Amino acid sequence: MIGSTLLHYTVDAQLGQGGMGTVYRARDTLLNRTVALKVLTAESDDAMRRLLHEARSAAAFNHPNSVAIYSVEHHGSTSFIVMEHVAGTPLDSVIPPDGLPIDRAIQFACDISEAIDEATRAVTAGATFSHPRTVVGTIGYLAPEQITGAPSGPRSDVFALGAVIFQMIVGQPPFRRDAASARPSCGPLFSEGSDAALRFCSRGARRTAQGAASTRRFSIGWTGISGL
C-alpha cells in the first residue's frame, strides 16, 4: 500500500493497524495537506456498513481530543475513511516497560475518556456498537460481550479504557492479543504495579455499574490513586 495512490491521496507510511483496518499517513495532492486514511482490511457489505457507522459516529461531534472526519471514499475495491492527521508518538511507544507514573496515566485516561464520552453522547441512545455474532476489534481490548458477538455499547468502551489504563500503569496489556479470548496473559498479572492497576480497574467497574456507563466517570474517580 505504501507508495500507492488512492484517488488523490498518496500513501507514504503506515501508522497503525487494528481488527477492522489499517491506518496510513497520506498526502492529499488536491488540497496539499497531510491526512490519515483508515483502509478496510477486508471488503464486505458488513465491513462497509461498519466503516460508514464509524465515520458517521465520529463526524457527529467535534472534540479537541478526537480527529476530524473528512470523508469516506472508494477506489476500485478499496474503501477508506479520510481523517485529520495529528503528528505525534503512539501511546504504546510512550509507555515504558515498567509502565507510566500513575498520575500521568490518569491524565492520559482523562483526556481519552473526554473524547469517548463526547462520542457516546453523539450516538443515538440505545444504538448498539456491534452486531450480534460478529467479532470486530483489536483482540486484547475487546469486552466479553464483543468477543462472544453479543450487542455492545458504552460499557464496552469502559472495558477497553480499563485495558488501556492497565497497560499504561503496568507496561503490558492485561489480555492476550493473539487469540479471540479474554483470558489474562500470565506475565504482568502478578507484579505490584499490576495489582494496583487491577484494583483501580475493578473499582472503576463497580462504580460504573452502579450508574450510567461513563468512561469519564471511570477514569477520574480515583485521581488520588497514586497512594495504591
N, C-alpha and C positions, 0 to 999 in steps of 0.2 A: 504493500500500500504506500509506503514512504517513497516519494518521488513521483507518485501518480497524480493525476488531476481529475477531480470530480466537479463537473460543471466549471465554474471559475475559481475553484479552490484548489490550490496546490499543496499537497500534504508534504510536510518536511520532518515530522517527528512523532513518535508515539508517546503519549503522556500517561496512559493507564489503561487497565483492562478489568472488566467486571463480568458478571454472569450473563449479561444481556448484550454487551457491546464493548467496543474498543474506542478510546478517546485519542484523537490525534490533534496536533497543532498544524494549522494550515494558513496559507496566505490567500486572502480574498483579493484576487487581482482586479476585480471590478471596483471595489471601494478602497483598495490599497490599505488594508488593515490585517492584523493577525487575528485569527479566530480559532475556536476549538470545534472539532467535529466528533460527534458520537455516532459511530458507524455500527449498525446491527451486525452481530456475529453470524447469525443465520437468518435468512429471509423466510418468512412465512406470514400468512394472514394474521395469525395470533401475535407474532412478534411485531408486526406493523401496527396493530391495534395498541399494543403496549407502548410502542415508541410514541405514537400520537398522544396517548394518555399522559405519558411522562412529560412530553413537550407542552401540552395544554395546561397541565397542572403547574409546571414551573413558570409558564408565561402568564399565569393568572395573578401573580403577585410580584412585587419588587422589594428587595431587601439588600442592604449593603453586604451581607454575608452570603449571598447567593448570586450566581452568574445570570446574566440576561439571556433569554432565548431569542434568537433572531428569526429562525425559520426551520421548517422540515423540508428536506429536499430528496429527490430521487435522481439517480444517474445510472441508467441501464438497470441492472438488477440490484443496485446498492441503494439503501435508504439510510439517511442520516439526519441528525439534528445539528444545526449550526448555532453555536452559542458564543457568548463572550469568552475571550481568553484572558485569564488572570495569571500573570507571571509570578512564580514563586516556587517554593520547595514542597513536595508532597509530605503530608503529615507523617507517613511511615518512615520517611527519611530524616525527620526531625527527632523521632523518638530514639533515644539511646538504648543499648541492650538491656540496661537495668531500669529503664523507664524514666519518665519525666518527674520532676518535683511535683507533688500533688497539687500545690497551688497553681502551677502553670497548666497542669492537666485540667483542672476545674475551669480555668479561664477559657481554654480551648473548647471544653464541653459546653460552656455557656454560650460562646459565640456560635457553635454549630447548632445548638438547640433553639436559639432565637430564630434562625432561618427555617428550621424544620417546623417550628410552631406556626410561623407565618404561612408556610406552605399548607399545613394542615387546615388552618382556618380558611384558606382559599379554596380548598376542595369541598365539593358538595357534601353536606352532612349525611353520614350513612353510607357513603360510597366505599367500595372495597378497593384495596390497592393491588390485589392479585386475584386471578380466577381460581376456583377450586380445581384440585387435581393437577395443578401445574406449578412446578418449582422454578422460580426465576429469581436470580440474585447471586450475590457473592457468598459462597459457602464460608462459614465461619462467622457471619454476621446476620444470618437468617434466623428469625424467631421460629419456635417449634411449629406454629401453625403454617408458616410458609414452607417449611421442609415437608410437612405432610400434605401440602396442597390445599389446605383449608383457607377460607377467606381471611385476609389480613387487613389491618387498619392502623390507626395512630399508635396503638400499643406495640405494634411490631417495630415502629421507629424507636420507641423507648428501649426495646430489647437491643436493637442494633447500636444505639448510642451507648448502652451499657457495655457492649462488647468492645466498642472503641475506647471507652474510658478505661476499661480493664487493660487494654493494650498500651494505652498511654502511661498508666501507672506501673505496670509490670514489665513492659518492653516486649511482650509477645501476646498474640491474640489468645483468648481463652478457649477457642474451639478449633478443631481441625478444619482446614480449608480444602483438603484433597478428597473429601467424600461428603455425600449428602447426609450428614449425621450431626446431631447436636451433642455428641459425646465429647467431653472435655479432653484436650490434649494433656498428656501426663506431665510435661516439663514444667510449666510455670505455675502449676496449681498448688505447690507446696512450699512456696517461699513466703517470707514475712510480708513482702510487698503485695503479693497476690492475695494473701489473706485479708489485707486491708482493702484491696480492690473488691474482693468478693463481698465483704461486709458492706462496703459502700453501695455496690450494685443491688444487693439483696434488700437493704434498707430503702433504696430508691424504688425498687419494685413493689415493696409492701406499701409504701406511702402512695405511689401512683395508683395501685389497685384500690385504694380507699376513696379515690376521687376521679375526676376526669383525667384521661390519659394526657400527659403533657411532658414533652422532653425538657422543656424549660424548668418545670417543677422538679423533675428528676435530677437535673444537674446542679441546681443552685440550693437545694435543700440542706446541703452539708458543706458550706463554704469554709467551715472550720474543721474539715476532715483531716487536716494535717496532723491532728492530735491522735489519729488512729494508730 
